[in-house]
Amino acid sequence: MDFDFSQKVIDLQKKLQDFMDLHVYPNDQKYLAEVAENRKVKNNPWLPTKVVESLKPQAQDAGLWNLWQPKAHGGTLTNLEYAPLCEIMGRLQWAPEVFNCSAPDTGNMETLLRYGTDDQQDEWLTPILAGEKRSAFLMTEPQVASSDATNIECRIEAEGDEYLINGEKWWSSGAGDPRCNIFIVMGKTNPEASRHTQQSMVLVPANTKGVTINRALSVFGYDDAPHGHMQVTLRNVRVPKANILLGEGRGFEIAQGRLGPGRIHHCMRIIGQAERAFELMCKRLKSRVAFGKTVAEQSIWHERIAESRIMIEQARLLTLKAAYMMDTVGNKVAKAEIAMIKVLAPNMAQQIIDWAIQAYGGGGLSQDTPLASMFSHNRILRLADGPDEVHRRTIAKLELSRQYLSDERDVFNNKTFY
């Protein structure tokens, strides 16, 4: 495996880093102030920010737009080439939207690219690609263990030339954004079918009668505005049958296809966050004096600094390997590597952010640094797109299968072990 970046990627890294330094980092406090104003003065923290909207045209003009888009669907970068760019954007939580590279839109756009009809793409995908509209993915439900998609209870029933939808969804990220005009909803069309063909996905316009956004869910007290995570009720919602994706009974298949890219994009961004937290930690340690010397000179922090660098490099290399495998042998063959990075990356980042908070002391818990918010965000990602336990289960099953095949070969070759 050759992980050297091409000149094209090196040039894009520089261009993206320059854009971040010139336009994004200097606007961080302005962005936060605008969100606070929307919350307190306008009583609507979900409003889009003028800061981000003003930067989008500049990102497009700079050729830094829709960098996530896969080569097979009109893009110019492989997963491996996109990885270092996604990491740069991930250093600041709101930055990816500037480049139309934020979740859940990238996963939803790729779903529509891969599984949508021409009409569905024209109506729903095109405005999201242009950065004019946003989208939400409605799978998780409050009453069931939604990490197992076969547990989904939301019903999608055929009635004439329509589908009737009834269900309760939550953690529907971005659903409260007034620009969010389409939901991808997963539910059961045939509970009597085989376990993995009961589910389907349909496109539900956000303004459809019967769709109610009940509340925003907080994470450790953060509302994650202006993005947010909504609880949504669907009561007697009707959409045309033409709104189904791929066909009845194909929902589980689509979910598996969607989650591979979505998961690796999360991991790429997480590495950027971990790097930023690590930099903040080191700067703090060098600037504070305790017991007669800088905190950076205390031996326990030598161990934490070294461990942080090791952990980041491990996560980055495994993420690059997963990206390389997705590009060369496909998502299905790379499923162990995708599962491994989904466990490794947020746990790695959460530990480093925790050490950074410790380095800042009480200030690390406050709004004076981004660390508390970053910690909250990474704790989400140990559940989003499947909890750690599910991914570890996948890894273990694949490993046991591999070991079983190895044992079978050893028996066939008459090998003896002691």
C-alpha positions as a Markdown table, in Angstrom:
| # | Residue | x | y | z |
|---|---|---|---|---|
| 1 | Met | 0.0 | 0.0 | 0.0 |
| 2 | Asp | 1.3 | 3.4 | -1.0 |
| 3 | Phe | 0.0 | 6.2 | 1.2 |
| 4 | Asp | 2.0 | 9.0 | -0.5 |
| 5 | Phe | -0.4 | 11.7 | -1.6 |
| 6 | Ser | -0.3 | 12.7 | -5.3 |
| 7 | Gln | 0.6 | 16.2 | -6.3 |
| 8 | Lys | -3.1 | 16.8 | -6.9 |
| 9 | Val | -3.9 | 16.0 | -3.3 |
| 10 | Ile | -1.0 | 18.0 | -1.9 |
| 11 | Asp | -2.1 | 21.0 | -3.9 |
| 12 | Leu | -5.7 | 20.6 | -2.6 |
| 13 | Gln | -4.4 | 20.3 | 0.9 |
| 14 | Lys | -2.6 | 23.6 | 0.6 |
| 15 | Lys | -5.5 | 25.3 | -1.0 |
| 16 | Leu | -7.9 | 24.0 | 1.7 |
| 17 | Gln | -5.6 | 24.8 | 4.5 |
| 18 | Asp | -5.1 | 28.4 | 3.2 |
| 19 | Phe | -8.9 | 28.8 | 2.9 |
| 20 | Met | -9.3 | 27.6 | 6.5 |
| 21 | Asp | -6.6 | 30.0 | 7.7 |
| 22 | Leu | -7.9 | 32.9 | 5.8 |
| 23 | His | -11.7 | 32.5 | 6.0 |
| 24 | Val | -12.8 | 29.9 | 8.5 |
| 25 | Tyr | -10.7 | 30.1 | 11.6 |
| 26 | Pro | -10.9 | 33.9 | 11.8 |
| 27 | Asn | -14.7 | 33.6 | 11.7 |
| 28 | Asp | -15.1 | 31.0 | 14.5 |
| 29 | Gln | -16.1 | 33.5 | 17.2 |
| 30 | Lys | -18.4 | 35.3 | 14.8 |
| 31 | Tyr | -20.1 | 32.1 | 14.0 |
| 32 | Leu | -20.6 | 31.2 | 17.6 |
| 33 | Ala | -21.9 | 34.7 | 18.4 |
| 34 | Glu | -24.4 | 34.4 | 15.5 |
| 35 | Val | -25.7 | 31.1 | 16.8 |
| 36 | Ala | -26.0 | 32.5 | 20.3 |
| 37 | Glu | -27.9 | 35.5 | 18.9 |
| 38 | Asn | -30.3 | 33.3 | 16.9 |
| 39 | Arg | -31.0 | 31.3 | 20.1 |
| 40 | Lys | -31.5 | 34.3 | 22.5 |
| 41 | Val | -32.8 | 37.1 | 20.3 |
| 42 | Lys | -34.6 | 35.3 | 17.4 |
| 43 | Asn | -35.6 | 32.3 | 19.6 |
| 44 | Asn | -34.6 | 30.0 | 16.8 |
| 45 | Pro | -31.1 | 28.4 | 17.1 |
| 46 | Trp | -31.7 | 26.3 | 14.0 |
| 47 | Leu | -31.5 | 29.2 | 11.6 |
| 48 | Pro | -28.6 | 29.0 | 9.1 |
| 49 | Thr | -25.8 | 31.3 | 9.8 |
| 50 | Lys | -24.8 | 34.2 | 7.6 |
| 51 | Val | -21.2 | 33.3 | 8.2 |
| 52 | Val | -21.4 | 29.9 | 6.6 |
| 53 | Glu | -23.7 | 31.1 | 3.8 |
| 54 | Ser | -21.3 | 33.9 | 2.9 |
| 55 | Leu | -18.4 | 31.5 | 2.7 |
| 56 | Lys | -20.0 | 28.9 | 0.5 |
| 57 | Pro | -19.7 | 30.8 | -2.8 |
| 58 | Gln | -16.1 | 31.5 | -2.0 |
| 59 | Ala | -15.5 | 27.7 | -1.4 |
| 60 | Gln | -17.1 | 27.0 | -4.7 |
| 61 | Asp | -15.0 | 29.6 | -6.6 |
| 62 | Ala | -11.9 | 28.1 | -5.0 |
| 63 | Gly | -12.7 | 24.6 | -6.3 |
| 64 | Leu | -13.3 | 23.2 | -2.8 |
| 65 | Trp | -16.9 | 22.2 | -3.2 |
| 66 | Asn | -18.4 | 18.7 | -2.8 |
| 67 | Leu | -15.0 | 17.2 | -2.3 |
| 68 | Trp | -16.7 | 14.0 | -0.8 |
| 69 | Gln | -18.3 | 13.1 | -4.1 |
| 70 | Pro | -17.2 | 9.6 | -5.2 |
| 71 | Lys | -15.4 | 9.2 | -8.6 |
| 72 | Ala | -18.0 | 6.7 | -9.6 |
| 73 | His | -20.7 | 9.4 | -9.3 |
| 74 | Gly | -19.2 | 12.5 | -10.8 |
| 75 | Gly | -16.5 | 13.3 | -8.3 |
| 76 | Thr | -12.7 | 13.7 | -8.8 |
| 77 | Leu | -11.3 | 12.1 | -5.6 |
| 78 | Thr | -11.0 | 8.6 | -4.3 |
| 79 | Asn | -11.7 | 7.9 | -0.6 |
| 80 | Leu | -7.9 | 7.8 | 0.0 |
| 81 | Glu | -7.5 | 11.1 | -1.7 |
| 82 | Tyr | -10.4 | 12.7 | 0.2 |
| 83 | Ala | -9.2 | 11.5 | 3.6 |
| 84 | Pro | -6.5 | 14.2 | 4.4 |
| 85 | Leu | -8.9 | 16.9 | 3.1 |
| 86 | Cys | -11.7 | 15.7 | 5.3 |
| 87 | Glu | -9.3 | 15.7 | 8.2 |
| 88 | Ile | -8.5 | 19.4 | 7.7 |
| 89 | Met | -12.2 | 20.3 | 7.5 |
| 90 | Gly | -12.9 | 18.3 | 10.6 |
| 91 | Arg | -10.7 | 20.4 | 12.9 |
| 92 | Leu | -13.6 | 22.9 | 13.3 |
| 93 | Gln | -17.0 | 21.4 | 13.8 |
| 94 | Trp | -18.9 | 23.8 | 11.6 |
| 95 | Ala | -16.3 | 24.0 | 8.8 |
| 96 | Pro | -17.4 | 21.0 | 6.6 |
| 97 | Glu | -20.7 | 22.7 | 5.7 |
| 98 | Val | -18.8 | 25.6 | 4.2 |
| 99 | Phe | -17.5 | 23.1 | 1.5 |
| 100 | Asn | -20.8 | 21.1 | 1.4 |
| 101 | Cys | -19.1 | 18.2 | 3.0 |
| 102 | Ser | -21.0 | 17.8 | 6.2 |
| 103 | Ala | -23.1 | 15.0 | 7.7 |
| 104 | Pro | -25.7 | 13.8 | 7.2 |
| 105 | Asp | -25.9 | 15.4 | 3.8 |
| 106 | Thr | -22.8 | 13.6 | 2.3 |
| 107 | Gly | -24.3 | 10.2 | 3.2 |
| 108 | Asn | -27.8 | 11.2 | 2.0 |
| 109 | Met | -26.4 | 12.6 | -1.3 |
| 110 | Glu | -24.4 | 9.5 | -1.9 |
| 111 | Thr | -27.5 | 7.4 | -1.2 |
| 112 | Leu | -29.5 | 9.4 | -3.8 |
| 113 | Leu | -26.6 | 9.2 | -6.3 |
| 114 | Arg | -26.3 | 5.4 | -5.9 |
| 115 | Tyr | -30.0 | 4.4 | -5.5 |
| 116 | Gly | -32.2 | 7.3 | -6.6 |
| 117 | Thr | -34.0 | 7.6 | -9.9 |
| 118 | Asp | -33.3 | 10.4 | -12.4 |
| 119 | Asp | -36.5 | 12.2 | -11.2 |
| 120 | Gln | -35.6 | 11.8 | -7.5 |
| 121 | Gln | -32.1 | 13.1 | -8.2 |
| 122 | Asp | -33.4 | 16.1 | -10.2 |
| 123 | Glu | -35.9 | 17.1 | -7.5 |
| 124 | Trp | -34.1 | 16.3 | -4.3 |
| 125 | Leu | -30.4 | 15.7 | -4.9 |
| 126 | Thr | -29.6 | 18.7 | -7.2 |
| 127 | Pro | -30.5 | 21.5 | -4.6 |
| 128 | Ile | -28.4 | 19.7 | -1.9 |
| 129 | Leu | -25.4 | 19.4 | -4.2 |
| 130 | Ala | -25.8 | 23.1 | -4.8 |
| 131 | Gly | -25.8 | 23.8 | -1.1 |
| 132 | Glu | -29.2 | 25.4 | -1.2 |
| 133 | Lys | -31.1 | 22.7 | 0.7 |
| 134 | Arg | -30.3 | 20.2 | 3.4 |
| 135 | Ser | -31.5 | 16.7 | 4.3 |
| 136 | Ala | -32.0 | 14.3 | 7.2 |
| 137 | Phe | -31.8 | 10.5 | 7.6 |
| 138 | Leu | -34.6 | 9.0 | 9.8 |
| 139 | Met | -33.8 | 5.5 | 10.9 |
| 140 | Thr | -33.2 | 5.4 | 14.7 |
| 141 | Glu | -36.3 | 4.9 | 16.9 |
| 142 | Pro | -36.8 | 5.5 | 20.7 |
| 143 | Gln | -38.7 | 2.3 | 21.5 |
| 144 | Val | -36.3 | -0.3 | 19.9 |
| 145 | Ala | -32.6 | -1.1 | 19.7 |
| 146 | Ser | -32.2 | 0.6 | 16.3 |
| 147 | Ser | -28.5 | -0.5 | 16.0 |
| 148 | Asp | -30.2 | -3.7 | 14.7 |
| 149 | Ala | -32.1 | -2.3 | 11.7 |
| 150 | Thr | -34.4 | -5.4 | 11.6 |
| 151 | Asn | -36.0 | -4.0 | 14.9 |
| 152 | Ile | -37.4 | -0.9 | 13.1 |
| 153 | Glu | -41.1 | -0.5 | 13.9 |
| 154 | Cys | -42.0 | 2.4 | 11.6 |
| 155 | Arg | -44.6 | 1.1 | 9.1 |
| 156 | Ile | -44.6 | 1.9 | 5.4 |
| 157 | Glu | -47.9 | 0.5 | 4.0 |
| 158 | Ala | -48.9 | 0.5 | 0.3 |
| 159 | Glu | -52.3 | 2.0 | -0.3 |
| 160 | Gly | -53.2 | 2.5 | -4.0 |
| 161 | Asp | -50.5 | 4.6 | -5.6 |
| 162 | Glu | -49.3 | 6.0 | -2.2 |
| 163 | Tyr | -47.4 | 4.8 | 0.8 |
| 164 | Leu | -48.9 | 5.4 | 4.3 |
| 165 | Ile | -46.2 | 6.0 | 6.9 |
| 166 | Asn | -46.6 | 5.8 | 10.7 |
| 167 | Gly | -43.7 | 5.8 | 13.2 |
| 168 | Glu | -41.5 | 7.7 | 15.7 |
| 169 | Lys | -37.9 | 8.6 | 14.9 |
| 170 | Trp | -35.2 | 10.4 | 16.9 |
| 171 | Trp | -31.6 | 11.5 | 16.6 |
| 172 | Ser | -32.6 | 12.8 | 13.2 |
| 173 | Ser | -29.7 | 15.2 | 12.8 |
| 174 | Gly | -30.4 | 18.4 | 10.9 |
| 175 | Ala | -34.2 | 17.8 | 10.7 |
| 176 | Gly | -34.9 | 21.2 | 12.4 |
| 177 | Asp | -33.0 | 23.3 | 9.9 |
| 178 | Pro | -35.5 | 25.3 | 7.8 |
| 179 | Arg | -33.5 | 24.4 | 4.7 |
| 180 | Cys | -34.0 | 20.7 | 5.3 |
| 181 | Asn | -36.6 | 19.8 | 2.7 |
| 182 | Ile | -36.2 | 16.0 | 2.4 |
| 183 | Phe | -36.1 | 13.1 | 4.9 |
| 184 | Ile | -34.9 | 9.6 | 3.9 |
| 185 | Val | -37.1 | 7.4 | 6.1 |
| 186 | Met | -36.5 | 3.8 | 6.9 |
| 187 | Gly | -39.4 | 1.6 | 7.8 |
| 188 | Lys | -41.0 | -1.8 | 7.3 |
| 189 | Thr | -43.1 | -2.5 | 4.2 |
| 190 | Asn | -43.5 | -6.2 | 4.8 |
| 191 | Pro | -43.0 | -7.5 | 8.4 |
| 192 | Glu | -43.7 | -11.1 | 7.1 |
| 193 | Ala | -40.7 | -11.1 | 4.7 |
| 194 | Ser | -37.3 | -12.5 | 5.5 |
| 195 | Arg | -35.4 | -10.7 | 8.2 |
| 196 | His | -33.4 | -8.4 | 5.9 |
| 197 | Thr | -36.0 | -7.8 | 3.3 |
| 198 | Gln | -38.7 | -6.3 | 5.5 |
| 199 | Gln | -37.4 | -2.8 | 5.4 |
| 200 | Ser | -37.6 | -0.1 | 2.7 |
| 201 | Met | -36.6 | 3.5 | 2.4 |
| 202 | Val | -38.8 | 6.3 | 1.1 |
| 203 | Leu | -38.3 | 10.0 | 0.4 |
| 204 | Val | -40.6 | 12.2 | 2.6 |
| 205 | Pro | -40.6 | 15.9 | 1.9 |
| 206 | Ala | -40.2 | 17.7 | 5.2 |
| 207 | Asn | -43.4 | 19.8 | 4.8 |
| 208 | Thr | -45.6 | 16.7 | 4.2 |
| 209 | Lys | -48.8 | 16.7 | 6.2 |
| 210 | Gly | -48.5 | 14.4 | 9.3 |
| 211 | Val | -44.7 | 15.2 | 9.9 |
| 212 | Thr | -44.1 | 16.8 | 13.3 |
| 213 | Ile | -40.8 | 17.8 | 14.8 |
| 214 | Asn | -41.5 | 17.3 | 18.5 |
| 215 | Arg | -38.3 | 18.5 | 20.1 |
| 216 | Ala | -34.5 | 18.8 | 19.9 |
| 217 | Leu | -32.5 | 16.3 | 21.9 |
| 218 | Ser | -29.5 | 17.7 | 23.9 |
| 219 | Val | -26.2 | 16.0 | 24.3 |
| 220 | Phe | -24.6 | 16.6 | 27.7 |
| 221 | Gly | -26.6 | 19.8 | 27.8 |
| 222 | Tyr | -25.6 | 21.0 | 24.3 |
| 223 | Asp | -28.3 | 21.5 | 21.7 |
| 224 | Asp | -25.7 | 21.3 | 18.8 |
| 225 | Ala | -27.4 | 24.3 | 17.1 |
| 226 | Pro | -27.7 | 25.1 | 14.3 |
| 227 | His | -27.5 | 21.4 | 13.3 |
| 228 | Gly | -29.3 | 19.7 | 16.2 |
| 229 | His | -30.8 | 16.2 | 16.6 |
| 230 | Met | -34.6 | 16.0 | 16.4 |
| 231 | Gln | -37.3 | 13.7 | 17.5 |
| 232 | Val | -39.8 | 13.4 | 14.7 |
| 233 | Thr | -43.3 | 11.9 | 14.6 |
| 234 | Leu | -44.8 | 10.5 | 11.3 |
| 235 | Arg | -48.6 | 10.1 | 11.6 |
| 236 | Asn | -50.6 | 9.0 | 8.6 |
| 237 | Val | -48.0 | 10.5 | 6.3 |
| 238 | Arg | -48.7 | 9.9 | 2.6 |
| 239 | Val | -46.2 | 10.1 | -0.2 |
| 240 | Pro | -46.3 | 8.8 | -3.8 |
| 241 | Lys | -45.1 | 5.3 | -4.5 |
| 242 | Ala | -42.5 | 7.0 | -6.9 |
| 243 | Asn | -40.7 | 8.2 | -3.7 |
| 244 | Ile | -39.4 | 4.7 | -2.8 |
| 245 | Leu | -35.7 | 4.1 | -3.1 |
| 246 | Leu | -34.6 | 1.2 | -5.2 |
| 247 | Gly | -37.8 | -0.8 | -4.4 |
| 248 | Glu | -39.6 | -2.5 | -1.6 |
| 249 | Gly | -37.5 | -4.7 | 0.7 |
| 250 | Arg | -34.2 | -3.0 | -0.3 |
| 251 | Gly | -33.9 | -0.8 | 2.8 |
| 252 | Phe | -31.4 | -2.9 | 4.6 |
| 253 | Glu | -29.3 | -3.1 | 1.5 |
| 254 | Ile | -29.3 | 0.6 | 1.1 |
| 255 | Ala | -28.5 | 1.2 | 4.8 |
| 256 | Gln | -25.4 | -1.0 | 4.4 |
| 257 | Gly | -24.3 | 0.8 | 1.3 |
| 258 | Arg | -24.9 | 4.2 | 2.9 |
| 259 | Leu | -23.1 | 3.6 | 6.2 |
| 260 | Gly | -19.7 | 2.6 | 4.8 |
| 261 | Pro | -18.9 | 6.0 | 3.3 |
| 262 | Gly | -20.7 | 7.8 | 6.1 |
| 263 | Arg | -18.6 | 6.0 | 8.8 |
| 264 | Ile | -15.3 | 6.7 | 7.2 |
| 265 | His | -16.1 | 10.4 | 6.7 |
| 266 | His | -16.8 | 10.6 | 10.4 |
| 267 | Cys | -13.5 | 9.0 | 11.2 |
| 268 | Met | -11.6 | 11.3 | 8.9 |
| 269 | Arg | -13.1 | 14.4 | 10.6 |
| 270 | Ile | -12.5 | 12.9 | 14.0 |
| 271 | Ile | -8.8 | 12.7 | 13.4 |
| 272 | Gly | -8.8 | 16.4 | 12.6 |
| 273 | Gln | -10.5 | 17.1 | 15.9 |
| 274 | Ala | -8.1 | 15.0 | 17.8 |
| 275 | Glu | -5.2 | 16.8 | 16.2 |
| 276 | Arg | -6.7 | 20.2 | 17.2 |
| 277 | Ala | -7.3 | 19.0 | 20.8 |
| 278 | Phe | -3.7 | 17.7 | 20.9 |
| 279 | Glu | -2.3 | 21.1 | 19.8 |
| 280 | Leu | -4.4 | 23.0 | 22.3 |
| 281 | Met | -3.3 | 20.6 | 25.0 |
| 282 | Cys | 0.4 | 21.1 | 24.2 |
| 283 | Lys | 0.1 | 24.8 | 24.0 |
| 284 | Arg | -1.6 | 24.9 | 27.4 |
| 285 | Leu | 1.0 | 22.6 | 29.0 |
| 286 | Lys | 3.9 | 24.8 | 27.8 |
| 287 | Ser | 2.2 | 28.0 | 29.1 |
| 288 | Arg | 1.3 | 27.0 | 32.6 |
| 289 | Val | 3.6 | 26.7 | 35.6 |
| 290 | Ala | 2.9 | 24.5 | 38.6 |
| 291 | Phe | 5.2 | 23.5 | 41.4 |
| 292 | Gly | 8.1 | 25.5 | 40.0 |
| 293 | Lys | 8.1 | 24.3 | 36.4 |
| 294 | Thr | 5.9 | 24.2 | 33.3 |
| 295 | Val | 3.2 | 21.6 | 33.4 |
| 296 | Ala | 4.8 | 20.2 | 30.1 |
| 297 | Glu | 7.8 | 19.2 | 32.2 |
| 298 | Gln | 5.8 | 17.0 | 34.5 |
| 299 | Ser | 6.6 | 13.4 | 33.7 |
| 300 | Ile | 2.9 | 12.3 | 33.6 |
| 301 | Trp | 2.3 | 14.7 | 30.7 |
| 302 | His | 5.3 | 13.3 | 28.8 |
| 303 | Glu | 3.5 | 10.0 | 28.8 |
| 304 | Arg | 0.2 | 11.5 | 27.7 |
| 305 | Ile | 1.7 | 13.5 | 24.9 |
| 306 | Ala | 3.6 | 10.5 | 23.6 |
| 307 | Glu | 0.5 | 8.3 | 23.9 |
| 308 | Ser | -1.6 | 10.9 | 22.1 |
| 309 | Arg | 0.7 | 11.1 | 19.1 |
| 310 | Ile | 0.8 | 7.2 | 18.9 |
| 311 | Met | -3.0 | 7.0 | 19.1 |
| 312 | Ile | -3.5 | 9.6 | 16.4 |
| 313 | Glu | -1.0 | 8.0 | 14.0 |
| 314 | Gln | -2.6 | 4.6 | 14.6 |
| 315 | Ala | -6.1 | 5.9 | 13.8 |
| 316 | Arg | -4.9 | 7.8 | 10.7 |
| 317 | Leu | -3.1 | 4.8 | 9.2 |
| 318 | Leu | -6.0 | 2.4 | 9.8 |
| 319 | Thr | -8.4 | 5.0 | 8.3 |
| 320 | Leu | -6.2 | 5.3 | 5.3 |
| 321 | Lys | -6.0 | 1.6 | 4.9 |
| 322 | Ala | -9.8 | 1.3 | 5.1 |
| 323 | Ala | -10.1 | 4.1 | 2.5 |
| 324 | Tyr | -7.6 | 2.3 | 0.2 |
| 325 | Met | -9.5 | -0.9 | 0.5 |
| 326 | Met | -12.8 | 0.7 | -0.2 |
| 327 | Asp | -11.3 | 2.2 | -3.4 |
| 328 | Thr | -9.6 | -1.0 | -4.5 |
| 329 | Val | -11.7 | -4.0 | -3.3 |
| 330 | Gly | -15.0 | -2.4 | -2.3 |
| 331 | Asn | -16.9 | -1.6 | 0.9 |
| 332 | Lys | -18.0 | -5.2 | 1.5 |
| 333 | Val | -14.4 | -6.6 | 1.5 |
| 334 | Ala | -13.4 | -3.6 | 3.7 |
| 335 | Lys | -16.1 | -4.1 | 6.3 |
| 336 | Ala | -13.7 | -5.2 | 9.0 |
| 337 | Glu | -11.5 | -2.2 | 8.5 |
| 338 | Ile | -14.5 | 0.1 | 8.4 |
| 339 | Ala | -15.8 | -1.4 | 11.7 |
| 340 | Met | -12.4 | -1.1 | 13.3 |
| 341 | Ile | -11.9 | 2.6 | 12.5 |
| 342 | Lys | -15.5 | 3.3 | 13.7 |
| 343 | Val | -14.5 | 1.9 | 17.1 |
| 344 | Leu | -11.0 | 3.2 | 17.2 |
| 345 | Ala | -11.4 | 6.8 | 16.0 |
| 346 | Pro | -14.0 | 8.3 | 18.4 |
| 347 | Asn | -12.5 | 6.4 | 21.4 |
| 348 | Met | -9.0 | 7.8 | 20.5 |
| 349 | Ala | -10.3 | 11.3 | 20.1 |
| 350 | Gln | -12.4 | 11.2 | 23.2 |
| 351 | Gln | -9.3 | 10.1 | 25.3 |
| 352 | Ile | -7.1 | 12.9 | 23.8 |
| 353 | Ile | -9.9 | 15.5 | 24.3 |
| 354 | Asp | -10.2 | 14.3 | 27.9 |
| 355 | Trp | -6.5 | 14.8 | 28.5 |
| 356 | Ala | -6.7 | 18.2 | 26.9 |
| 357 | Ile | -9.6 | 19.1 | 29.3 |
| 358 | Gln | -7.4 | 17.9 | 32.2 |
| 359 | Ala | -4.6 | 20.1 | 31.0 |
| 360 | Tyr | -6.9 | 23.2 | 31.0 |
| 361 | Gly | -8.4 | 22.4 | 34.4 |
| 362 | Gly | -11.7 | 24.2 | 35.0 |
| 363 | Gly | -11.3 | 26.2 | 31.8 |
| 364 | Gly | -11.5 | 23.0 | 29.8 |
| 365 | Leu | -15.0 | 22.4 | 31.1 |
| 366 | Ser | -16.3 | 25.8 | 30.1 |
| 367 | Gln | -17.3 | 27.6 | 26.9 |
| 368 | Asp | -13.8 | 29.3 | 26.8 |
| 369 | Thr | -12.4 | 26.4 | 24.8 |
| 370 | Pro | -14.0 | 24.1 | 22.2 |
| 371 | Leu | -13.0 | 21.0 | 24.2 |
| 372 | Ala | -16.2 | 20.3 | 26.1 |
| 373 | Ser | -18.2 | 20.5 | 22.9 |
| 374 | Met | -15.7 | 18.3 | 21.1 |
| 375 | Phe | -15.9 | 15.7 | 23.9 |
| 376 | Ser | -19.7 | 15.7 | 23.6 |
| 377 | His | -19.6 | 15.4 | 19.8 |
| 378 | Asn | -17.2 | 12.4 | 19.9 |
| 379 | Arg | -19.3 | 10.7 | 22.6 |
| 380 | Ile | -22.2 | 10.9 | 20.1 |
| 381 | Leu | -20.0 | 9.1 | 17.5 |
| 382 | Arg | -19.5 | 6.1 | 19.7 |
| 383 | Leu | -23.3 | 5.5 | 19.1 |
| 384 | Ala | -24.0 | 7.1 | 15.7 |
| 385 | Asp | -23.9 | 4.7 | 12.7 |
| 386 | Gly | -23.9 | 1.8 | 15.2 |
| 387 | Pro | -22.6 | 1.6 | 18.8 |
| 388 | Asp | -19.1 | 0.3 | 19.6 |
| 389 | Glu | -20.5 | -3.1 | 20.6 |
| 390 | Val | -22.0 | -3.7 | 17.2 |
| 391 | His | -18.8 | -3.0 | 15.4 |
| 392 | Arg | -16.8 | -5.1 | 17.8 |
| 393 | Arg | -19.3 | -7.9 | 17.2 |
| 394 | Thr | -18.7 | -7.6 | 13.4 |
| 395 | Ile | -14.9 | -7.6 | 13.8 |
| 396 | Ala | -15.1 | -10.6 | 16.2 |
| 397 | Lys | -17.3 | -12.7 | 13.8 |
| 398 | Leu | -15.1 | -11.9 | 10.8 |
| 399 | Glu | -12.0 | -12.8 | 12.8 |
| 400 | Leu | -13.4 | -16.1 | 14.1 |
| 401 | Ser | -14.5 | -17.0 | 10.6 |
| 402 | Arg | -11.0 | -16.3 | 9.4 |
| 403 | Gln | -9.4 | -18.3 | 12.2 |
| 404 | Tyr | -11.8 | -21.2 | 11.5 |
| 405 | Leu | -10.8 | -21.3 | 7.9 |
| 406 | Ser | -7.2 | -21.2 | 9.0 |
| 407 | Asp | -7.8 | -24.2 | 11.3 |
| 408 | Glu | -9.5 | -26.1 | 8.5 |
| 409 | Arg | -6.5 | -25.6 | 6.2 |
| 410 | Asp | -4.1 | -26.7 | 9.0 |
| 411 | Val | -6.1 | -29.9 | 9.5 |
| 412 | Phe | -6.1 | -30.5 | 5.7 |
| 413 | Asn | -2.4 | -30.2 | 5.7 |
| 414 | Asn | -2.0 | -32.6 | 8.6 |
| 415 | Lys | -0.3 | -30.1 | 10.8 |
| 416 | Thr | 0.1 | -30.8 | 14.5 |
| 417 | Phe | 0.1 | -28.1 | 17.2 |
| 418 | Tyr | 1.3 | -28.3 | 20.8 |
